[in-house]
Structures are given as C-alpha cells and as structure tokens.
Amino acid sequence: MELSTARVCCVLLSLFTGLASGLEIISTGPTSIEKASGQSVKLDCQFTLAPEDSGPLDIEWSLLSSDNQNEDKVVILYSGDRAYEDYYPPMKGRVHFNSADPKNGDASINLTGLKSSDSGTYQCKVKKAPGIRSRKMLLIVMVKPSKPRCYTEGPTEEGKDIVLRCTTNEGTKPMQYSWERTSDSKVLPASAVLDPMGGTINVRNASASASGTYRCIASNRVGTEECILYLNVTPPPNTAGIIAGAIIAVLLILIIIAIILFCCCRARHRKKYEKEICNEIREDVPPPKSRVSTARSFTVGSQRSSLGSMSPSNLHEYALKPQYDKIPSSEEFERPPSHAPLPPPSAAKMAVPNLSRMGAIPVMIPAQNRDGSIV
C-alpha cells in the first residue's frame, strides 16, 4: 500500500514538472495602456515553448465584450502557419502582428490610427497542444480636446457681473480648464472666481481695469488646446438720453404724419371745389360776339324777306304788328333775357285762316335761349 502511494506521487510530480516546463507567456509589461486617438499602440504577448509542445500553434487576439450576453470579437488570428489580419472589419488594415513569424515566440500585435471605439479589454490566447495560455490587457483610447470656443455671457459693462466661458465639443473626460491673462499685469482681476471643471471665470462688479486679453487652456491626459478672448468693459449707457431721444423721434414721426394728412385733405378739398365751379351755370356771362352778329344778320335778313314777299294789301296788317317795327340793336341782343322789355300789346289778333286769305306768308323765327343765343 505504501509502495503504490509512492508511485502515484511520482507520477503526479512528473506531470507537474512537465506542465511547468511547457508553453508559457512571459510578457511582464503593463496590463493597462492609455493612448490618444490617432496614435499607435503595441499590445505585448511574448511566449515560450517546450519540446513537449508538439501540436499546431494557434494565436488568437479577441476584444472581450463588456456585456456577458454578447460574444467576444476576434480581431486577428494566426493558424496553420498563416496570419489572418483582416478578420475584424472595423480594424481592417489597422492591426498587424509585430513579428513576421509569430512561431518564434512573439504574438504581440500593433494597432494604428486608434479610435475611441477601439477602447476595451484585449485577450491574447496561445494554443499549442497540450498547452494553452492567455493574457489580458486594457486599452483606453482617449480623445484629446478639440479647439475650444471662448465667449462672454451677459453685458460687458462696468458694475455688471461678466462671465467668461470656455467649451470644447470633443475630448475625453475628465477635462480641466485654466484661465490666464496675457495683457497688462497678466494677473486675473481680484473679483474673478475660476471654475476649472466648468471652464468659466466670473468677474464680479467688473471695472474698466478688467479689460484685456485672456487665454483659456483645455487639457486632459492626452493633450491640450487653447483659445483667446479679448474683453472690453464699457461704461454703462446713458439711459435718460436714450429715452429722450426715443420720445423726440416719436414726436417727429407723428408731426410728419399729421402734415401729410393735412396736405392730402387740403388737396382733396381744393379738387372738389374746382369741380363744383366748373359745373356751375352763370347767368350774367354774355354770349360770344360771333353768335350775336349771326343772330342779328339772320333776323334782319328774315324780316327783309318777309317784307318783300308781302303784297301792298298786306302791308297794313304788317304795320299793325309792333314787334316787326324795327330791327333789334346789338345792345338789345346783349341785354340778358331777364331784363328784356316786354313788347306792347297788339291791336288785334287775327286767326291763321284769315291771314292766309289775306295773302300772308308764314315765316319761321329762330328760337333763342335765355342768354340770347340762337338755338
């Protein structure tokens, strides 16, 4: 019984010694690396083989999932004496083995053009039957600050609180901000309160001495960027003068509007008056001279024709009619009809048939309007 126990112990000791002298990963570098985006990094994985390791060599680099429900992503692979460097599409062309022949004991890889999405835990697994070993490394890809933007908040007037702000759109946190004055005394105002995490500086009860050039520096563990801001503290505006000027401007506008309305109403009234004057009929305006002479010649000629056509027996009847005694003068034609004298009453009125039997000839006398013109 004691002999069998001794044999078992010898067998276990030989197996343990064989395993200890087999495949081993001998890298002793840091297991956590921080790099900036765009840089390159080497993930070290050195190993040794023993004569007992006679199986095929397989090397596998994978990006471990932070969630246990997701599968790990194989980044690069070496199997069957061949390297598969474009195995992972997001890192295609950016991941390579450090050695041209990883069988020599160098399973390290190089990552170029790092991105923030490359951050994670990487595992190097080396297999060569009967041995298998692995090593994990944490890679943190940090983004350096982008160009910050400097600006002021609030009115930059004397007696006011002025806030100088500095912000960046990109950059891995934690981010630190610092302000410094680059002009004059290069010392921040005594009333300035600095917030290094928020990137602000509050100048309370600012005065004209706070004017000058300021510089903000944004930094994290992988880089720095800066911006320049010029602050000009101005005196407060004259509020009373502004109000008085506004009132004067409003009054001038109202006066101009009133003048325009007055001119428009006056022009409209004048136009209406002229139109009424044009439509008014004036009775005291004498007719044109040419029409008076025409009426006179027409009347004289008509009476002469009437007299010539009468017989001697009819002259007596014609003489009894006083309206045919004389030719009207030009003064009578020019006299308004309202002042024309009435003809004397006739001696006797004769009927039309009696005049016809006596040999009278009908004569047409032209009609006249109220101003004496012939119609």
Order of alpha helices (4+ residues) and beta strands (2+ residues): alpha-beta-beta-beta-beta-beta-beta-beta-beta-beta-beta-beta-beta-beta-beta-beta-beta-beta-beta-alpha-alpha-alpha-alpha-alpha
